[in-house]
Amino acid sequence: MKERRSENWWQSVVVYQIYPRSFQDSNGDGIGDIKGIIKRLDYLKKLGIEAIWLSPVYKSPNADNGYDISDYEDIMTEFGTMQDMDKLIKAAKKLNIKIIMDLVVNHTSDEHRWFVEARKSKTNPYRDYYIWRDPVNSQVPNSLKASFGGSAWKYDEKSGQYYFHLFSEKQPDLNWENSELRNSIWEMMNYWIDKGIGGFRMDVIDLIGKQPDKLVTANGPHLHDYLQEMNANTFGDKDMLTVGETWGATPQNASKYSDPKRHELSMVFQFEHSMLDQETNGEKWDLKRLDVQKLKDVLYKWQTSLKNGWNSLFWNNHDLPRIVSRWGNDSDEYRVKSAKMFAIILHMMKGTPYVYQGEEIGMTNYPVKDISEVDDIESINMYKERIARGYKKEDVIHSINVKGRDNARTPMQWDDKHEAGFTTGDPWLHVNNNYKKINVLSALQDKNSIFYTYQTLINLRKKSKTVVWGDFVEIKDVPKNVFAYERKDDEHRYLVIANFDREKNSIQLPQYGIQENFIVSNYNEMSVDLTNYTLKPYESFVVQIN
């Protein structure tokens, strides 16, 4: 196939996202750290992981859990030192695992040296690294809102101007129209490239082309110019994975980012599927029931419409609730079955899969009863705003329990001992109460665990070019809650069936007849007759068709 000529290492690997604060604490202070990650590299190697995306470990006052960076070339004290970071890169390399750094360059912390300088006066050399505007009629410059609530403009008493922040007021936005700022970013990126990292995940990268005066935040007119300039000045001649977080991506503009001929990024994260359980034109907290047919439509569209680019594949990350609780079934009866179903649906698709820590053992959401139990700044701000607007407390807490970011950030559950083996001290965020049942140790001891389903699928991708490069073909004549598709090329054909439903569903696929060559299955069938077959709740499998 033509595409194989341009094959890159990141097209056949599976990436594992680590949220360092919650992964493994090595010193008993209740906060995960870099030495803890080093300790667990062998576990990730066993899973089959060949790249780790590390959520930010840079120096930060932690207003937004590390996404407010005060020094790009230093490490947050509670995570360790730069020497620890160098050891991690080196230790991972020995296991053929690449480290992907989280690049947060839409904004910095207000404690970053650049902003501290910029605040000193209107004539300071760093002033233009950020976006400043005069008041309009003694009010904010315009109506733009911050993602975490309130105006996107913060008044600075000393200079009598407002600065722009799309997130917290402690996260002032950088002014990408300033070429000196861009050059400073290239220098910082090259600092990390020289350390031997394997690439960058780029936080909200679709916002860097913003033009606030025109009320444009995402997909600004110069966005792709900036990315091409970044490519040329940093990673463009290196063999690196670069993935952009782009909440507003469509297959059409995603190919702009990831078409190799355009010299921008390897791929983007698109979130079209992740917004299907919120009310149209509502916020993520405005909940509605997932329509599985729409989920199929979106995922299949991205499989077939991204002509010149490359897909990323994910259910979970540090900003999203646990998928097995969100769209699956986290009851004792069906948690394992539905978690394996999610793995099978996603990992057999074309693109680079991402596994978020704990997903591979079926970790679940952590429901809270009161806002005092919540750490996440986004959830807390939403709670305050909605209560002030007259929402019922129980309704707001329900939204947080369904969609809040703390769900993904509870500590990794390693074993059934003190605080799930995450720390010998008191954890920074509550450990999920189900850790005695759901943990890595028990998963490794059970040959039918979710972990081994992930391991099988990850290893299949390494061995099978069909999974990486093969055509994606939808099978349409099935019930709306059943995923059915083929991956095929000249060498192999794989049939994927998944019942995304607590109810049984019947399928009639006489063209496939009796199938016995199972690659992976969550009910351990020996044979299925697809001429007329009743799928059990969440039943899913992959068979190789001869």
N, C-alpha and C positions, 0 to 999 in steps of 0.2 A: 504494500500500500504506500502511496506517495508520502503520507504524513510521517512514516517511520524514518525518513531521511533526517528529519529535524528533531528526533527524539531526544528529550532531556531527562536527566535523572529524576527530576521532580514529577514526571508524568507517571511513574510506576511505583512511587513510594506512598506510604501513608504517614501523615503528619500527626503528632500528638501534641495537643495544647496543654501546657502547664501553667496554672495560676499559682505562682511561687508562694504567695502568702498562705495558701491552703494545701500545699502538696506534701511536704515533709519538714518538720522542725527537727533540727539536729542539736539544739542547745537548751531546750526546755523553757524558752521564753514564750511559747505559745504561738509563734509566728514561723511559718515555713521559710526556708532559706536555701541558699545555693549549695551548701554542703549536704543538705537533705536531698536535693535533686541528684547530686553525684552518687549518693548512697543507693538511689533507686534506678540507676541507669541499667543495671542488669535485668531488672524487671521489664523495662521497656524493650530491651533487646529481645527478651523471651517472647514478648507480644508480637514482635516483628517490626517495630518502629524504626524508621531510618532518618527521621527529622523531628525535632522538637521546636514548636513555636512557644517561646517564652514570653508570657505577659510581662510588662515592664519591671525591670529590676534596677532602673536608674535611681539616682538620688532624687528624693521627692518628699514634700511635707505631707503627702497622703491625703489631700482633700478629696481625691477621687481614686483611691487605691492605686497610686502609682502612675495614673494617666495624666498627672500634673507634674511635669519633670522640672526639677530645679538645676540639674547638671547632667547633661547627656553622657559625660565622660567620667562619671563616678557611679558608685553602687550605693543603694540605700543601705544605711548602716545595719538595720535589722536583718537584711538579706546576706550581709557579708562584706567582702572586699573585692577590689578588682583582681587581686591575686586568686581569690576563690573563683571568680568568673573565668579567668584564664585557665584554671585547672578544670573547670567544667567543660570548656570548649575542647581542651586537650583529651580529657577522659572520654568524652562523647565520640571524638574523632577515632579513638582506638577501637570503638565498637561500631564504626561506620555509621554514626548518627551525627547529623548536622544540626547546628543550633541556629534557629531563625529568630532574630531579634524583633521585638515590637517597636516600630518606628512611629513616634507620636510627634508629628511636625505640623499639625494644624494649629497647635497652641502649645504654650509652655505653662509652667507654674508662675504665679505672680512673684515667686521668690527666686526665679531664675535671674542670673546676673544681668542678662540682657534687659529684662523688665525693670529690675531695680535701677539700672542706669537710665532707662527710658523715662522713668517717673521723675527723674531729678529736674528736668527742664525741657521746654519745647525745642531747645537747640541741641540737646544731647545727641551724640552720634548714633545712639541706639533707639532714639525716639521713633524713627521710621521703620524699626523692626516690627512694630505693632500698629494697630489701626486706631487712630484718635480722631475725634470730631468735636466741633463746637456745639454747645446747646442750640436747639431750635426753639425760639420763643420760651426760653428758660426751661425747656423740657428735653427729654431724650431726643437724639437726632432723628429717629424714625421708629416704626412699629415692630421691628424684628424682635422675636422672642428667643430666649435661651432654651436649649433642650431640657435643662433641669428645672425649668420654671422661671417666670419673671422676664423682665426686659433683657435683651442681649447687650445693653449698654450700661456701664458702671461709671458713675461720676467720680472724677479725681479732684478732690478739693484743692490741692496745691496748684495745679495748672489750669483749673477751670474748664477742663475738657472731659469728654467721655471716652473710655476705651471699650473696644468691642470684644465680647466673649460669647461664643455659641454654646458653651457649657457653663461650668461654675464661674462665678466672678473671680475665683482664684485661678482661672485658666484663660488668660488673655490670648486672643487669636493673633497668630503671626501674620505679617503683611507680606504675602508672597509677591506682590508687585515690586518689592525692593530687591534688586539684584544682589546687593551686599548680604542681605538676609539669606538668599538662596545659596550664595557661595559659602556662607557659614555652615549651612546644613550639609552641603556636599563635603566639606572638610570633616564634619562630625561623622557622616556615613562612612567615609573612607577610613577613618580611625577604626571603626568596627570591622570593616572589610579586611583591613590589615591584620586584625586579630585572628582571622581565620573563620569567621562565621559563614553560615551557608545561605543567608539571605535575610529578607525583611518582610514582616507583615506590617502593612501601613494603615495606621488608625485613621478612620474617617477621611481618607485621602481625597474623596470626591468633593471635599469642602475647601481645599486649598486655593481654588480659583475664584473664591467668593468676591462679589462686588456689593458691599453692604449698602452703598448709596443707591443702587438700583434694586435693592431688596433681593439680590441673587445670593444664595448661600451654596447650594450644590450645583455641580456641573457648570461652573462659570466658563466664560468664553476662552480663557487662557489655560484651563486645567491641563489639557493634553500637551500644550507647549511646555508647561512646567515639568510634566512627567518625562517628556522626551529629553529635556535639558538635564533632568536628574539622571536618566539612563546614560546619557553621553558622558556625564561628569563623575559617575560613581561605578555602578555595577554592570554597565552595558557590555563590557568586554570580558566579564567573568561568568562562570557557570553557576548562577545563583537562582534561588527561588524568590520571587517577589510577588506578594499577593496584597491587593488593595481592598480595604473595607469600603464598599460602595452601596449604601442603603438604597439609592435610587436607580440602580443599574437595570437595564433591559438587555435582552440578547443583542440588540443593535449597538448600544454604546459599550457593552461589555467587550465586544469584538474590537472596538477602538483601543481599549486598554490592553488587550491580550493578543492581538494579531502580531506575530513576530516581525512582520514587515514594518510595523509602525514604531518598533523600538521603544516600548513603554514597559509594561509589566508582564509577568508570567501568566497571571490570572487575577480574578477579583472574587471577593465574597459578594454574592447577591442575596438579597433577603426577601425576595418576592414570596417564597413559600412560607417564610416565618411570620408573615403578617396576615395569614389567612384566618386566624381565629380572633381578629379584632374587627370591630364595626367599621364599615367603609367610611372614610373621612373622619374616623375617630382616632383617639390616642390608643396606644397599645394596651391601656388599662380597660378600655371599653370592649368587653369580651363577647364573643359569639362562638357558637359550636363550629368545629372544623367540618367542612364539606370535603370528604375524601376525594370525590371526583375532581374538585378544583385543585387539590394537592397533586393529584396525578397529572392534571393538565399542565400545571406549572412546571413540575419536575421534568415531564416528558418534553415540554417546549424547550427547556434549556438543554436537553440532550440532543435535540434535532436542529435547533435554530442558531446555535452559536457556531457559525460556519468556519471562521478563520481564527478563533480563539481557543481557549482552554477553560474547562469547568473546574470549579472547586465544589466539593460535596460535603455537607455537614448538617447535622441535626442540632448540635449543642455548641455553646461557647460560654465564656464568662459573663456574657450579658443576657443569656437566654435561660429559661427554666429547663429543668431536666426533661428530656423528651419522653421518657417512659412514664412520667407523671402527667405530662402535658397532653400528649396525644395517644399514649399507650394505656397501659393498665398496671398500676403499681400495687395491686392487691397481691396477697401471697399466692393466689391461684394462678395469676397470669403475668406477673412481673417478668419472669425469666422468658416466657414465651414471647411476650410483646417486645422485650428488649432485643431478643435475637431477630425478630421480624424487622425492626428498624435497621439493624446491622446488615441484613441480607438485602433489603431494598436498596440501601445507599451504596454499599461497597461493590455491588455488581454493575453500577452505572459507570459511565465514561467520565473521567475527571480525576482530580486528586482528592482523596478522602481525608477528612480531618476528624480525629477522635479527641474529645475533650475529657480531661482526667476524670476517672470514675465512671464514664459512660460504658467502659468495657466490663464493668462488674454490675451495671444496672443500678447505680446510685439514683436516689429519688429526691423530689422536692422536700423541703422542711417547712411545714405549716406553722405559722405563729398565731398567737391570740391577741397580741397587743403591739403597738408601734414601738414600745420600749425594747422589744426583742430584735428590732431591725437595725442593720448597720448601713445599708446602701443609701447614699445621698439622694439618688434619683427617687427611690421609694419614699423616703422621709419627706422630701419636698412635695411630691405628689400628694401624700397624705395630708400635709398641712394645707395645701391649696384646696383640696376637695372637701375637707372638713369645714374650711372657711366658707365654701360655696354651698354648704348645706347637705352634702352627701352623708349617708348613714355610715357610722364607723365600721359596722360589720361588712358593708359592701366594699368599702375601701380596703379593709384587711383581706377580704376575699380576693380582690384584684391583685394585691401584693403576693398572696399565697400562690396564685396561678402564674403570675408573670414577673414577680420581683427578682432582681439580680442576685440576692443572697442565696437563692435556691441553688445556684451553680457554684457558690463560693464556700459552702460548708466544707470543712476539712476532709481530705481524702481518707477513706476508711481502709486501713491496712490490715487490721486484725481485730479480735474481739476483746482486747485488753484495754487499759486506761486510755480514754479519749481516742479510741480506734487506732492506737499506735501512731497517731499523728504527732503527739507531743507528750513529754513527761510532765508538762506543766498545765496551765490553764489556757485553752485555745482562744485565739483572738475573736473567733466566731463559733457559735455553738456547733458541736458535732451532731449529726443526725442520730436520733435515738435508735434507729434500726441497725446501728453498726455491728451489733453482736451477730446479726444474721447476714448482713450485706457487707462483705469485706474481701480484700485481696486474698488473704490466707485461705479462706474457705473456698473461694473461686478457683484457686490453683489446685486445691485438693479434690475438686469435683470435675471429673472428665467431661461432664455434660453442662458445665457452667457457661455463662455468657462469654467469659474471657476466651474460652477455646473456640467459640464460634467466631469471634473477632480474629483470633490468631489464624484460623483456617482461611478466612476471607482475605486477610492481609497477605498471607503466603501465596494464595492463589494469584493475586495481582502481580506478585514478583515473578511468578513462573509463567503466567499466561499472557501472551501478547494480545489475545482476544479480549481479555478484560480491559486492558489498557487502550487498545486501538480499534477493537471490533465495532461494527455497526450496531446501533441501537434500533430495535424494531419493536414497536408497541403491538401487543395483541389486544384487539379491541372488543371482541365478543365475549366479555366477562362482566360480572356484576360490578357496579360502580365502586364498591369497597374492596375490590380485588385488584392488586397490582399484578400485571402479567406482561412480561417482555422478554425478548431474546437479545443476547449479545452474540454476534457471529462474525466470522471472517472465513478465509479459505481453509483454515486449519481446524477450527472448533465451532460448535454451537452450544450455547448455554441457555437454558430456559429458566426463568425466574418467576416464581409464583408466590404471592403473599396476600393473605387474608387480613386486611386492615380493619378488623371487626371482632367484637366480642361474640357476635352471632355466627352461626355456620353459614357458609355460602356454597352453592353448587356451581360447578363449572363443567361445560361440555366442550372439550377441545379434541375431537376425534382425530384431527391431523397428527396428534402427538401419541395417542394410544397409551400403551403400557410403558412406563419409564422406571428403570431400576438403578441407573447410574448416578447415584446421589453424590454431590460435592459437599453439600451442607444442608441440614434440615433441623427444625426445632421440635419435631415430634418423633424423630428417629424412625421414619418409615423405611421399609425395605423395598416397597414397590407401590406405585400409584397407577391406576388406570384412568387417564385423563379423558377418556371417551365420555365418562360421566362420573365425576368425583365430587364428594362433599368435603369441603375444607373445614377443618375444626377451627375454633376461635384462635385467631392470630397465627394460624398455621402458615409456615413459609418454608420454601426449599429452593435449592438450585440443583438442576439435573443437567448432566452433559448428554447431549443428543448425538448419537452415532450417525 
